[in-house]
Amino acid sequence: MTRTEQISSKLQDAFSPQRLEVIDESEKHRGHAGYQEGGESHFQVIIRAPIFAEMSRIARHRAIHKALGPELVAQIHALALDVSD
């Protein structure tokens, strides 16, 4: 399973979002720190789920990182989050 698929699966399971997009933006960072040949190092996540309505921005980000788990987060160089209810 690719990192993109892992991110998508974990976020789907944790939040049952109405909208979820996991975009691998690694190619935009070729030559920069953290770039890995083959991609899957830089991601943008767009997620919409009702549970986020009750959370502050920081709480939303913490919840996403917790859902992904420390092992997967450690494999990702950059994770841009667009989170709302």
Short mmCIF file of the C-alpha atoms (twelve columns), coordinates in Angstrom:
data_MODEL
# 
_entry.id   MODEL 
# 
loop_
_atom_site.group_PDB 
_atom_site.id 
_atom_site.type_symbol 
_atom_site.label_atom_id 
_atom_site.label_alt_id 
_atom_site.label_comp_id 
_atom_site.label_asym_id 
_atom_site.label_seq_id 
_atom_site.Cartn_x 
_atom_site.Cartn_y 
_atom_site.Cartn_z 
_atom_site.pdbx_PDB_model_num 
ATOM 1  C CA . MET A 1  0.000   0.000  0.000  1 
ATOM 2  C CA . THR A 2  1.394   3.415  -0.950 1 
ATOM 3  C CA . ARG A 3  1.696   6.251  1.556  1 
ATOM 4  C CA . THR A 4  -1.090  8.061  -0.280 1 
ATOM 5  C CA . GLU A 5  -3.343  5.033  0.212  1 
ATOM 6  C CA . GLN A 6  -2.286  4.681  3.860  1 
ATOM 7  C CA . ILE A 7  -3.072  8.330  4.593  1 
ATOM 8  C CA . SER A 8  -6.430  8.074  2.863  1 
ATOM 9  C CA . SER A 9  -7.373  4.840  4.611  1 
ATOM 10 C CA . LYS A 10 -6.400  6.021  8.091  1 
ATOM 11 C CA . LEU A 11 -8.227  9.338  7.728  1 
ATOM 12 C CA . GLN A 12 -11.305 7.658  6.267  1 
ATOM 13 C CA . ASP A 13 -11.413 5.207  9.179  1 
ATOM 14 C CA . ALA A 14 -10.859 7.874  11.839 1 
ATOM 15 C CA . PHE A 15 -13.161 10.646 10.608 1 
ATOM 16 C CA . SER A 16 -15.608 9.268  7.978  1 
ATOM 17 C CA . PRO A 17 -15.170 12.495 6.023  1 
ATOM 18 C CA . GLN A 18 -17.643 13.830 3.491  1 
ATOM 19 C CA . ARG A 19 -14.689 14.939 1.377  1 
ATOM 20 C CA . LEU A 20 -11.153 13.613 1.396  1 
ATOM 21 C CA . GLU A 21 -8.383  14.347 -1.073 1 
ATOM 22 C CA . VAL A 22 -4.803  13.233 -0.534 1 
ATOM 23 C CA . ILE A 23 -2.543  14.893 -3.080 1 
ATOM 24 C CA . ASP A 24 1.088   13.871 -3.552 1 
ATOM 25 C CA . GLU A 25 2.904   17.167 -4.217 1 
ATOM 26 C CA . SER A 26 6.379   15.663 -4.019 1 
ATOM 27 C CA . GLU A 27 7.332   16.422 -7.604 1 
ATOM 28 C CA . LYS A 28 6.926   20.152 -6.892 1 
ATOM 29 C CA . HIS A 29 9.743   19.762 -4.340 1 
ATOM 30 C CA . ARG A 30 12.306  17.954 -6.481 1 
ATOM 31 C CA . GLY A 31 15.744  19.116 -5.436 1 
ATOM 32 C CA . HIS A 32 14.564  20.432 -2.069 1 
ATOM 33 C CA . ALA A 33 15.175  18.978 1.372  1 
ATOM 34 C CA . GLY A 34 13.153  15.881 2.101  1 
ATOM 35 C CA . TYR A 35 12.428  15.017 -1.530 1 
ATOM 36 C CA . GLN A 36 12.504  11.274 -2.144 1 
ATOM 37 C CA . GLU A 37 12.900  9.741  -5.569 1 
ATOM 38 C CA . GLY A 38 9.560   8.238  -6.509 1 
ATOM 39 C CA . GLY A 39 7.582   10.817 -4.541 1 
ATOM 40 C CA . GLU A 40 5.370   10.249 -1.532 1 
ATOM 41 C CA . SER A 41 7.273   12.706 0.668  1 
ATOM 42 C CA . HIS A 42 5.175   15.897 0.407  1 
ATOM 43 C CA . PHE A 43 1.382   15.814 0.694  1 
ATOM 44 C CA . GLN A 44 -1.604  18.108 0.763  1 
ATOM 45 C CA . VAL A 45 -4.712  16.774 2.500  1 
ATOM 46 C CA . ILE A 46 -8.134  18.331 2.047  1 
ATOM 47 C CA . ILE A 47 -10.609 16.896 4.516  1 
ATOM 48 C CA . ARG A 48 -14.154 17.832 5.505  1 
ATOM 49 C CA . ALA A 49 -15.861 16.088 8.417  1 
ATOM 50 C CA . PRO A 50 -18.503 17.215 10.937 1 
ATOM 51 C CA . ILE A 51 -16.312 16.192 13.894 1 
ATOM 52 C CA . PHE A 52 -13.954 19.077 13.116 1 
ATOM 53 C CA . ALA A 53 -16.666 21.676 13.884 1 
ATOM 54 C CA . GLU A 54 -16.022 21.235 17.602 1 
ATOM 55 C CA . MET A 55 -12.232 21.547 17.338 1 
ATOM 56 C CA . SER A 56 -9.774  24.410 17.155 1 
ATOM 57 C CA . ARG A 57 -7.319  24.480 14.261 1 
ATOM 58 C CA . ILE A 58 -4.565  23.039 16.454 1 
ATOM 59 C CA . ALA A 59 -6.850  20.293 17.775 1 
ATOM 60 C CA . ARG A 60 -7.775  19.355 14.187 1 
ATOM 61 C CA . HIS A 61 -4.133  19.039 13.197 1 
ATOM 62 C CA . ARG A 62 -3.312  17.015 16.314 1 
ATOM 63 C CA . ALA A 63 -6.247  14.675 15.648 1 
ATOM 64 C CA . ILE A 64 -5.070  14.079 12.087 1 
ATOM 65 C CA . HIS A 65 -1.493  13.390 13.177 1 
ATOM 66 C CA . LYS A 66 -2.775  10.998 15.852 1 
ATOM 67 C CA . ALA A 67 -4.960  9.182  13.305 1 
ATOM 68 C CA . LEU A 68 -2.001  8.787  10.940 1 
ATOM 69 C CA . GLY A 69 0.230   7.479  13.714 1 
ATOM 70 C CA . PRO A 70 3.865   8.245  14.490 1 
ATOM 71 C CA . GLU A 71 5.321   5.690  12.058 1 
ATOM 72 C CA . LEU A 72 3.532   7.099  9.022  1 
ATOM 73 C CA . VAL A 73 4.069   10.723 10.069 1 
ATOM 74 C CA . ALA A 74 7.807   10.011 10.386 1 
ATOM 75 C CA . GLN A 75 7.879   8.911  6.717  1 
ATOM 76 C CA . ILE A 76 6.331   12.178 5.498  1 
ATOM 77 C CA . HIS A 77 8.542   15.232 5.032  1 
ATOM 78 C CA . ALA A 78 5.716   17.766 4.595  1 
ATOM 79 C CA . LEU A 79 1.986   17.569 5.259  1 
ATOM 80 C CA . ALA A 80 -0.188  20.562 4.355  1 
ATOM 81 C CA . LEU A 81 -3.658  20.326 5.919  1 
ATOM 82 C CA . ASP A 82 -6.860  22.020 4.734  1 
ATOM 83 C CA . VAL A 83 -9.342  20.947 7.417  1 
ATOM 84 C CA . SER A 84 -12.913 22.039 8.113  1 
ATOM 85 C CA . ASP A 85 -16.336 20.727 9.011  1 
# 
